[in-house]
């Protein structure tokens, strides 16, 4: 990497860090027992523990008044030592993201029995994106893909969750503000939201990684009337007879107005070759080879706000294979 690019990254990181720390100008509190979404305990030794308080001195009454202006989620991601140490790591490593900073609901995955440690060390992949319906700002939908090991010839698979979290007006405004402003805390918001609130699980489907990649490629080429550079795909239902997919415009920026559509595939042709293996995992050789109603697909269009982070940190992207970890080496 050139010296000029490195300086640019460090400058941007400093701006992100300084801006985020200025969001709530009062003294730093100690990390609560539940502030670490990876372990659900105070385990701040996982990151650099040499950060210092960036808040101004204040009286307890001032702290109370300032805190009352913000949600518990905002107070935690800005003030707790664990999250502050993560911000310091980003600053110290010139905008390189670690798995610890991604907007992934790690607590939910751990509660589901997933191997979160493997996601954090890069052995397996886990990634997520979020969105709101344009006419409903009090619910945040989080799409999660969590990789699982399989010894089958069909290979590893993702558990694809679509989660629904309820937001207060205050939380919705804060999350939108963080994402629009490009603050690092916009990434951490989902982790802390997951700690403080239980989601409604709208769907849970096991789909082979090979099939998921095909879905994104095929739908991106053939079912992409908006001509997006890529699409987001959630598998909401998979059987030996049909597939129900939710197709969204990509999370190209921190705050992006885009669309969501529903794609049904039925009456499979021989090319689809549906197979079921391991823990009810589905593999499709050609996942759109069957009957598809283009009219139904277009009429299902809904306007959404997509929250991404590919522009938040230079050259970072929502997918594990595309972003560098702290030491600059790809996990795979």
C-alpha positions as CSV (number, residue, x, y, z in Angstrom):
1,X,0.0,0.0,0.0
2,X,1.3,3.5,-0.9
3,X,2.2,5.9,1.9
4,X,-0.3,8.4,0.5
5,X,-3.2,5.8,0.7
6,X,-2.1,4.8,4.2
7,X,-2.1,8.5,5.4
8,X,-5.6,9.0,3.8
9,X,-6.9,5.9,5.6
10,X,-5.5,7.0,8.9
11,X,-6.9,10.6,8.4
12,X,-10.4,9.2,7.7
13,X,-10.2,6.8,10.6
14,X,-9.3,9.8,12.9
15,X,-12.3,11.7,11.6
16,X,-14.7,8.8,12.2
17,X,-13.3,8.2,15.6
18,X,-13.3,11.8,16.7
19,X,-16.8,12.4,15.3
20,X,-18.2,9.3,17.1
21,X,-16.6,10.2,20.4
22,X,-18.1,13.7,20.2
23,X,-21.7,12.3,19.8
24,X,-22.3,12.1,23.6
25,X,-19.9,14.6,25.4
26,X,-19.8,13.2,28.9
27,X,-17.6,11.0,31.0
28,X,-16.9,7.4,30.0
29,X,-18.5,4.7,32.1
30,X,-17.1,1.3,32.8
31,X,-18.1,-1.6,30.7
32,X,-21.2,-3.4,31.9
33,X,-21.3,-7.2,32.3
34,X,-23.3,-7.6,29.1
35,X,-21.5,-5.1,26.8
36,X,-19.4,-7.6,24.9
37,X,-21.7,-9.1,22.2
38,X,-19.2,-11.9,21.4
39,X,-19.0,-13.4,24.9
40,X,-21.8,-11.7,26.8
41,X,-19.3,-10.9,29.5
42,X,-16.7,-8.2,30.1
43,X,-13.8,-9.5,27.9
44,X,-12.2,-6.3,26.8
45,X,-8.8,-8.0,26.7
46,X,-9.8,-9.2,23.2
47,X,-9.0,-5.8,21.9
48,X,-6.5,-3.0,22.7
49,X,-7.2,-1.9,26.3
50,X,-5.1,1.2,26.2
51,X,-7.8,3.7,25.4
52,X,-8.3,6.8,27.5
53,X,-11.4,8.8,28.3
54,X,-12.4,11.2,25.5
55,X,-15.3,12.7,27.4
56,X,-15.1,16.0,29.3
57,X,-15.3,16.2,33.0
58,X,-18.8,16.5,34.4
59,X,-20.9,16.1,37.5
60,X,-23.2,13.1,38.1
61,X,-26.2,15.4,37.5
62,X,-24.8,16.5,34.2
63,X,-24.1,12.9,33.2
64,X,-27.6,11.9,34.0
65,X,-29.1,14.8,32.0
66,X,-26.9,14.0,29.0
67,X,-27.6,10.3,29.1
68,X,-31.4,10.9,29.3
69,X,-31.2,12.5,25.8
70,X,-30.1,9.2,24.2
71,X,-31.2,5.6,24.1
72,X,-29.5,3.0,26.2
73,X,-28.1,1.5,23.0
74,X,-26.5,4.8,22.0
75,X,-25.1,5.4,25.5
76,X,-23.5,2.0,25.6
77,X,-21.9,2.0,22.1
78,X,-20.4,5.4,22.7
79,X,-19.4,5.2,26.4
80,X,-18.6,1.6,27.3
81,X,-14.9,0.6,27.4
82,X,-15.4,-2.4,25.2
83,X,-16.8,-0.4,22.2
84,X,-14.4,2.4,22.8
85,X,-11.5,0.0,22.6
86,X,-12.8,-1.3,19.2
87,X,-12.9,2.3,17.9
88,X,-9.3,2.7,19.1
89,X,-8.3,-0.5,17.2
90,X,-9.8,0.9,14.0
91,X,-7.9,4.1,14.5
92,X,-4.7,2.4,15.3
93,X,-4.9,0.1,12.3
94,X,-5.7,2.6,9.6
95,X,-9.3,1.8,8.9
96,X,-8.9,-2.0,8.8
97,X,-12.0,-3.6,10.2
98,X,-11.9,-6.6,12.4
99,X,-14.7,-9.2,12.7
100,X,-15.5,-7.6,16.1
101,X,-16.8,-4.4,14.5
102,X,-19.2,-5.9,12.0
103,X,-23.0,-5.3,12.4
104,X,-23.6,-9.0,13.1
105,X,-26.0,-10.1,15.9
106,X,-23.4,-12.3,17.5
107,X,-25.3,-12.8,20.8
108,X,-28.3,-14.2,18.8
109,X,-26.0,-16.5,16.9
110,X,-24.3,-17.8,20.0
111,X,-27.7,-18.4,21.6
112,X,-28.6,-20.4,18.5
113,X,-25.6,-22.6,19.1
114,X,-23.5,-21.2,16.3
115,X,-19.7,-21.2,16.5
116,X,-19.2,-17.5,17.0
117,X,-15.5,-18.0,17.9
118,X,-15.0,-19.4,14.4
119,X,-16.7,-16.4,12.9
120,X,-14.5,-14.0,14.8
121,X,-11.2,-15.7,14.0
122,X,-12.1,-16.1,10.3
123,X,-12.4,-19.8,10.2
124,X,-16.0,-19.5,9.1
125,X,-17.9,-16.6,7.6
126,X,-20.8,-14.7,9.1
127,X,-22.2,-11.5,7.7
128,X,-25.3,-9.4,7.9
129,X,-27.1,-6.4,6.4
130,X,-30.1,-4.4,7.7
131,X,-33.0,-2.4,6.3
132,X,-36.3,-0.7,7.2
133,X,-39.4,-0.4,5.2
134,X,-39.8,3.2,4.1
135,X,-43.2,3.6,5.7
136,X,-42.2,1.8,9.0
137,X,-39.2,3.2,10.8
138,X,-39.9,1.4,14.0
139,X,-38.7,-2.0,12.9
140,X,-35.2,-3.0,11.7
141,X,-34.8,-6.1,9.7
142,X,-31.5,-7.8,9.9
143,X,-30.5,-10.4,7.3
144,X,-27.8,-12.9,8.6
145,X,-25.8,-15.5,6.8
146,X,-23.9,-17.8,9.2
147,X,-21.7,-20.5,7.8
148,X,-21.7,-24.1,9.1
149,X,-19.3,-26.9,8.4
150,X,-20.5,-29.9,6.4
151,X,-18.6,-33.0,5.3
152,X,-21.1,-33.6,2.5
153,X,-20.0,-33.4,-1.1
154,X,-22.4,-30.4,-1.4
155,X,-20.1,-28.4,0.9
156,X,-20.6,-26.0,3.8
157,X,-23.8,-24.1,4.1
158,X,-25.3,-20.9,5.4
159,X,-28.1,-20.6,7.9
160,X,-30.0,-17.6,6.5
161,X,-31.9,-15.8,9.2
162,X,-34.2,-12.8,8.7
163,X,-34.6,-11.1,12.1
164,X,-37.0,-8.3,13.1
165,X,-36.1,-5.9,15.9
166,X,-38.5,-3.3,17.3
167,X,-37.1,0.2,17.6
168,X,-38.4,3.2,19.6
169,X,-38.6,6.5,17.7
170,X,-35.4,7.6,19.5
171,X,-33.5,4.4,18.6
172,X,-34.6,4.7,14.9
173,X,-33.5,8.3,14.7
174,X,-30.1,7.5,16.3
175,X,-29.4,4.5,14.0
176,X,-30.3,6.6,10.9
177,X,-28.2,9.4,12.2
178,X,-25.2,7.2,12.8
179,X,-25.5,5.5,9.4
180,X,-26.1,8.7,7.4
181,X,-23.1,10.3,9.2
182,X,-20.8,7.4,8.5
183,X,-19.9,6.8,12.1
184,X,-18.2,3.7,13.2
185,X,-20.9,3.3,15.9
186,X,-23.4,2.6,13.1
187,X,-21.7,-0.8,12.8
188,X,-21.8,-1.5,16.5
189,X,-25.4,-0.4,16.9
190,X,-26.8,-3.8,15.6
191,X,-24.6,-5.7,18.0
192,X,-25.8,-3.8,21.0
193,X,-29.4,-3.8,19.8
194,X,-29.1,-7.6,19.8
195,X,-27.9,-7.6,23.4
196,X,-30.7,-5.4,24.7
197,X,-33.6,-6.8,22.6
198,X,-34.7,-10.2,21.4
199,X,-35.6,-10.3,17.7
200,X,-38.6,-12.0,16.1
201,X,-37.2,-14.7,13.8
202,X,-39.1,-14.3,10.5
203,X,-37.3,-17.1,8.7
204,X,-34.5,-19.6,9.1
205,X,-33.3,-21.6,6.1
206,X,-30.2,-23.7,5.6
207,X,-28.9,-23.2,2.1
208,X,-25.6,-24.5,0.6
209,X,-23.0,-21.8,0.0
210,X,-22.7,-22.9,-3.6
211,X,-26.4,-22.4,-4.2
212,X,-26.4,-19.0,-2.4
213,X,-23.6,-17.8,-4.7
214,X,-25.6,-19.0,-7.7
215,X,-28.7,-17.2,-6.5
216,X,-26.9,-13.9,-6.2
217,X,-25.3,-14.2,-9.7
218,X,-28.3,-15.5,-11.6
219,X,-30.8,-13.1,-10.0
220,X,-28.4,-10.2,-10.4
221,X,-28.2,-10.9,-14.1
222,X,-31.8,-11.9,-14.9
223,X,-34.1,-10.5,-12.2
224,X,-32.7,-7.0,-11.8
225,X,-35.0,-4.5,-13.4
226,X,-33.3,-1.6,-11.5
227,X,-29.9,-2.6,-13.0
228,X,-28.2,-2.7,-9.7
229,X,-24.5,-3.7,-9.8
230,X,-25.4,-6.6,-7.5
231,X,-28.4,-7.8,-5.3
232,X,-28.9,-9.0,-1.8
233,X,-30.8,-12.3,-1.6
234,X,-32.5,-13.9,1.4
235,X,-33.9,-17.4,1.2
236,X,-37.2,-17.2,3.2
237,X,-38.3,-20.7,2.2
238,X,-36.7,-23.8,0.6
239,X,-38.3,-27.2,-0.1
240,X,-38.0,-29.9,-2.7
241,X,-40.9,-28.3,-4.6
242,X,-40.4,-24.5,-4.4
243,X,-38.2,-21.6,-3.3
244,X,-39.2,-18.2,-1.9
245,X,-36.5,-15.6,-2.1
246,X,-36.5,-11.9,-1.0
247,X,-34.4,-9.8,-3.4
248,X,-33.1,-6.4,-2.3
249,X,-31.0,-3.7,-3.9
250,X,-27.5,-3.8,-2.5
251,X,-26.2,-2.1,0.6
252,X,-24.0,0.2,-1.4
253,X,-23.8,3.1,1.1
254,X,-24.5,3.9,4.7
255,X,-28.0,5.0,3.9
256,X,-29.5,4.0,0.6
257,X,-33.1,4.1,-0.7
258,X,-33.8,1.0,-2.7
259,X,-36.4,-1.7,-3.3
260,X,-37.4,-5.2,-2.1
261,X,-39.2,-7.8,-4.1
262,X,-40.4,-11.4,-3.6
263,X,-39.3,-14.1,-6.0
264,X,-41.1,-17.5,-6.1
265,X,-39.8,-20.5,-8.1
266,X,-42.1,-23.5,-8.5
267,X,-42.4,-26.5,-10.8
268,X,-38.7,-27.1,-11.0
269,X,-37.1,-28.3,-14.2
270,X,-34.4,-31.1,-14.2
271,X,-31.7,-28.4,-14.1
272,X,-32.8,-27.4,-10.6
273,X,-31.8,-30.8,-9.2
274,X,-33.0,-30.2,-5.6
275,X,-31.2,-32.1,-2.9
276,X,-31.5,-32.1,0.9
277,X,-28.5,-33.0,3.1
278,X,-27.2,-32.8,6.6
279,X,-29.3,-30.6,8.9
280,X,-32.2,-30.0,6.5
281,X,-29.8,-28.1,4.1
282,X,-31.0,-27.4,0.5
283,X,-28.9,-27.5,-2.6
284,X,-30.2,-26.4,-6.0
285,X,-28.0,-26.8,-9.1
286,X,-29.9,-24.0,-10.9
287,X,-32.1,-22.2,-8.3
288,X,-34.2,-20.3,-10.8
289,X,-34.9,-23.1,-13.2
290,X,-38.7,-23.4,-12.9
291,X,-41.8,-21.3,-13.1
292,X,-41.4,-17.7,-12.2
293,X,-44.1,-15.0,-12.6
294,X,-42.3,-11.8,-13.6
295,X,-45.5,-9.8,-13.1
296,X,-45.9,-11.1,-9.5
297,X,-42.2,-10.3,-8.9
298,X,-42.6,-6.7,-10.1
299,X,-45.9,-6.1,-8.4
300,X,-44.4,-7.2,-5.0
301,X,-42.0,-4.1,-5.1
302,X,-41.7,-2.3,-1.8
303,X,-39.5,0.7,-1.0
304,X,-36.9,0.2,1.8
305,X,-34.0,2.0,3.3
306,X,-30.9,-0.2,3.2
307,X,-28.1,0.3,5.7
308,X,-24.7,-0.8,4.5
309,X,-21.1,0.1,5.3
310,X,-19.2,-0.4,2.1
311,X,-18.5,3.3,2.0
312,X,-18.2,3.8,5.7
313,X,-14.6,2.4,5.8
314,X,-12.6,2.8,2.7
315,X,-12.6,-0.5,0.6
316,X,-14.6,-2.3,3.2
317,X,-17.6,-4.3,2.1
318,X,-20.5,-6.3,3.7
319,X,-19.0,-9.7,2.7
320,X,-16.2,-11.4,4.6
321,X,-14.2,-12.4,1.5
322,X,-14.0,-8.7,0.4
323,X,-12.7,-7.0,3.5
324,X,-9.3,-7.0,5.2
325,X,-8.9,-8.0,8.8
326,X,-6.7,-6.1,11.3
327,X,-3.4,-7.5,10.0
328,X,-4.3,-6.9,6.4
329,X,-4.7,-10.6,5.6
330,X,-7.9,-12.0,4.2
331,X,-9.4,-14.6,6.5
332,X,-9.8,-17.2,3.7
